[in-house]
Amino acid sequence: MLFTQMLDDQVPHQQAFETDPWNVTEVRNYNDLLWALNWIISEGLQWSTAANDIGFLAAPIVTILDYPMQTPAAYAAFLEPEVNRVMQNILNEWGSFLTSPQSAQILNAQEGWFSPPGLKALEDTLNAPLKTQYKFQDFFQTPDPNGTCYGFRSWDNFFTRQLRPGVRPLASPDDDNAIANPCESAPYNFATKVPLRSKFWIKKQEYSIQDILGNDELAPIFANGTLYQACLSALSYHRWHSPISGTVVKAFVKEGTYFSEPLQEPSSTNTSFVYDIQPRKLNNLNSQGYLAALNTRGIIFIEADNPAIGLMAFVAVGNYEMSTIDITVREGQHIEKGQETGMFHFGGSAFVVLFQEGVEIDGFPSLENNVDNIAVLSQLAVVKS
């Protein structure tokens, strides 16, 4: 009932909603949705200049659900545990395909990710932070620099590619007050005095530490603390690195929702609906705070070597179908600043770092500069000791 309502009843029957953001006829019934999902999970993540331009690169399921996700019926459906369990099964099946040799065909140099426009987009993204002039094969480790698709065996093998040593130098390796950027990312938000519990589903998009940290027993330590959130591009590097040196206290994956979004209030130009549906980009600025509390996420608590920091938390947030979290450190392990701690598989996402109340931090990136990509391992902020 809810899927029928979201697809056919609650998305307006107007010309503007006849096609999805890829200009494909909008899915209007449940059977067509199942057919489309069945096609997607056996086809991979196709390169598309149009999809890249509108922000839906590597997110074909979100493209189909872009309008329906904004309806009250979808808001109810995608909070249902059973719906999320089924969606997880579908995405796991898709993940099996994306790790198979068959998925490597979408990397081809004719129309795929290594086509001239695809390769240019990848290189523009990696060179943007430091205005370098690297070629793809000089920046990333490739199985075969001269081979077809650079030797990558599957989509996931390409997506989780590693950096070559030295291309992203670690900021102030000997200064424990300097915090390294854990992911190649664009700033989304910075907040102080973040409450332990708040209504994160409302229009203001407040943060709720208790919910972001999965109701873990350590969450109260961060009440009224400092939070920074940033988003990763599908074109970027998707491994995570520790922002500080310290000991891993806890590390776990918190399963969550996959396609839930908060309802938006009607705009001044669309007052005929009790909700406001409009085309958006994947990294919807109205949803990132909400997603940090509900989506599947990897949570790592680190006790810093620097006593001025103490316990901090890193949260890897899976966005929509791009929610496969892989933590590569274990509890009790001592890690150095800049050391790899995990990765996203299959798509771009977001991350959050949390610091306790009383930890004074300066220098987080300005949100007003519209920076698209800040280099991983570069200086993110500085702690006042």
Secondary structure by P-SEA (a helix, b strand, c coil): caaaaacccccccccccccccccccccccaaaaaaaaaaaaaccccccaaaaaacccccaaaaaaccccccaaaaaaaacaaaaaaaaaaaaaaaaaaaccccccccccccccccaaaaaaaaaaaacccccccccccccccccccccccccccaaaaaaccccccccccccccccccccccccccccccccccccccccccccccccccccccccccccccccbbbbbbbbbcccccbbbbcccccccbbbbbbbbcbbbbbbccccccccccbbbbbbcccccccaaaaaacccbbbbbbbcccccccbbbbbbbbcccccbbbbcccccccccccccccccccccccbbbbbcccccccccccccccccccccccccccccc
